[in-house]
Structures are given as C-alpha cells and as structure tokens.
Amino acid sequence: MKKAFSKWYNYAIALGLDGIVVAIGLIPYYVLNDSAKWPITYLPLTMLFSGVVLFGVGFIIQDIYRARCRHVLKNWNNPLPEEKVDMAWKIFAPFFIAGILSFLVGGILYYVIR
C-alpha cells in the first residue's frame, strides 16, 4: 500500500480523473443554451456522486485483478504474494485518491454554493 501512494504518477492520474469529473459538471453549465443549462448547484452533487463512483470502480477493478491472480495461482485460501498485492494497490490508488478528493471537494462546494 505504501508503495502505491508514494508514486507521483498515481497522483497525476487522480488529478486527471478529477479533471474529467469537473468537466462533466461544468460543461452543461457553460456550453449549453439557456433552455438546457444545468443550475450551478448540480456541480457539488456531480462531484459527490462521482467520488463514490470512482471509489467503486477502483475497488471493483482491483478486486477482479486479485480474483484473476487467485485463479491463475490456484491460491484460494492463502494470502497472495506481496508483488500481486502491491500491483492491486497500484491499480486502486489513483481511483481511491480521485474518489476521496472528488468527495471532499463536492462536500465543500455543497456548503459553499448552497
């Protein structure tokens, strides 16, 4: 776990994922015409929901990776080798960081914009 959070590219990927989430929340506010424009109060809700979705997607992807490793190694009851666990955390870390950051920013924006 410590190895995954010490890599700089995990934080860069997490910021990229959060940039996508912010773009999803802001594009309908600025680009669409007046009849289809989202209220600005949808941005914090989009951030909160996306934080939960990012965390869930990361968890599911790393869980599928661990299940495949268990299937290939025929290791159903014993702990996985350390390199497989580290790889699972490297897969999960950007989604975890992006989900937590998105959820925190959405929570702060919810109280600021409301």
Number of C-alpha atoms within 10 A of each C-alpha: 13 10 11 19 16 12 12 9 12 21 18 13 16 22 18 14 20 24 14 13 21 18 13 15 21 17 12 17 19 12 11 11 10 9 6 10 13 18 10 15 15 17 23 25 17 18 26 24 16 25 26 17 15 25 21 15 16 22 19 13 15 19 15 13 17 17 14 12 18 18 11 9 11 10 13 11 7 8 10 15 12 9 9 15 17 16 17 22 20 20 19 25 27 25 28 22 23 28 27 20 18 29 24 16 16 23 15 13 17 17 9 10 11 8
